[in-house]
Amino acid sequence: MCGIIGCVGRGDATLDTLLGGLANLEYRGYDSAGVALANESVTVEKKAGELDALREAVAGQTLHGSVGIGHTRWSTHGPPTDANAHPHQDCTGDVAVVHNGIIENYQSLRDELAEAGHTFASDTDTEVVPHLIEDALADGADPEDAVRQALSRIEGSYAVAVVVAGVDAVFAAREDSPLVLGVSDGAYYLASDVPAFREHTDRVVYLEDGEFARIDADGFSVSSIDGTPHDVTIDTVDWDPEDTGKSGYDHFMLKEIHEQPRALRQCLQGRVDELGASVSLDLDVDIARVQFVACGTSYHAALYGAGLFRAAGIPAQAFYAHEYALDTPPIEDDLVVGVSQSGETADTLSALREARRRGARTLAVTNVVGSTMSRECDDTLYIRSGPEIGVAASKTFSAQLAALNLLALQTVGAGDEDLREVIAALRDLPGDVQAILDSTTAEEVAEEYVDSDGFFFIGRGANYPVALEGALKLKEISYEHAEGFAAGELKHGTLALVTADTPVFAVVTGNDEAARKTIGNVKEVEARDAPVVAVTDGKSDVARYADHVLEIPETHPRTAAVLANIQLQLVAYHVANALGRSIDKPRNLAKSVTVE
Ligand code: M6R
């Protein structure tokens, strides 16, 4: 999704600070980028395509200004062209605006402005904002007031940053789209996400919806859009700039796959007591019934989480957040849990807001401290993965599964299972994941099947979400067709697509009824000549029917799902790598989907 950076106080380094900030936001996904620098006038440069195109465009130019804003755009209104890239300007060229989100009443504003003589240079909704500011300035408002007046006319979601010629300040505001302020000695920053300026400061102010910020050489102020001053807290982020580097790995995703032992350790740290067989989260919730809302990979984690609660006898269901908001199920005394890596996914936020509107208590399970979800929900459980830069979720999925285990164990227990054994298995997870990373043959499997016509993934019970996630991961980063199924479902239609050129990845752990039935499904695809890759802990005899085996260490049935997923992440990574795909920034995808 779009990224914003703004800064003051960086002197001659202003342009480099903006370009560096945009580079750090690339992971969010984008298709054009631009910057505006302001002094007595405003200079804008913007280009469709990768950041390098913008770097080339500004090279050799004299872009001066002690204040500036920058943007990476992920198209919503109009294709990714130079003209549609941000910043957008007014008719005089004195105002430049970058914007994340969607202005819902832009068409009526645009008609009104065009009627009054304004000319538009892009197809975007954003462009109405500089023209509204221009009108307010023409009516005599001072620049800050002009920005406030323009914002008061806008309906929809936004994070905006604005520069005006002759004003050494950046103005910004948010409504339903994240914006964070960075504070250091003599320099101030505004961004959609902390990595944009983390190398310059670790002191941040998370802005709330409806807040307006001004940064200038003398400091910063935060107020409501209509000007009422707000007191704010300066937080300190608890991760280092190096945490957002590649540390020698070819891709962020590979680095993040390898960071999973650490991510899991962090998630569990101080929360499980193996001796006392107890879990203690800094959370005080009772759960009689639970509804999960989430999207994409987080939805797969939610499906897994719902299974944990049902196993303990608690009514639990996982919903796609975008469907939930439209077709909300009856809420009794349900806790509604939003699962979201970013804590900013618009669909999940909408579902949680609907649940709150109906009186439900809400809990966010998220990775991002200060995210909108964590601030809007009644409670938050952090998964503590550290920053994830690759667009495809990897370590955050594993940590979501671990965190949902902790949530279930603390609130409703382990059902018929031995709590002590579950806790021991959770404690062993980091080491078990490391063992897989050290011994995996996923790369060989990927090389064998990279040219296949399609890929199927099957699993039952806790391995069903793993099958879904295995297919999603492969699709996202390799662009190959892949589908995940509850193992019993394949024969109800999709078996027609199974051939000798469609490998089937079967996740079979343990040796219970689910495993035995899945092996039956494996035999069905084998009979249709499909190659079979078994992901297994070796407890069943599935290996007998498989062409390849991806082994996982023996563990508890709950944690087997976490381990099996690691092998499938590696298969997806190596297939995508063999095909030369853009693994960290897959086409059309964004890290944080802040539009519905
Ligand atoms: O930030 P969230 O976890 O709420 O994001 C939800 C999905 O957009 C996300 O999981 C998406 O499916 C990722 N690209 C998965 O790799």
Boltz pocket constraint, residues with backbone or C-beta under 6 A from the ligand:
constraints:
  - pocket:
      binder: B
      contacts: [[A, 295], [A, 296], [A, 297], [A, 298], [A, 299], [A, 339], [A, 340], [A, 341], [A, 342], [A, 343], [A, 344], [A, 345], [A, 348], [A, 391], [A, 392], [A, 393], [A, 394], [A, 476], [A, 589], [A, 590], [A, 591], [A, 592], [A, 593]]
      max_distance: 6.0
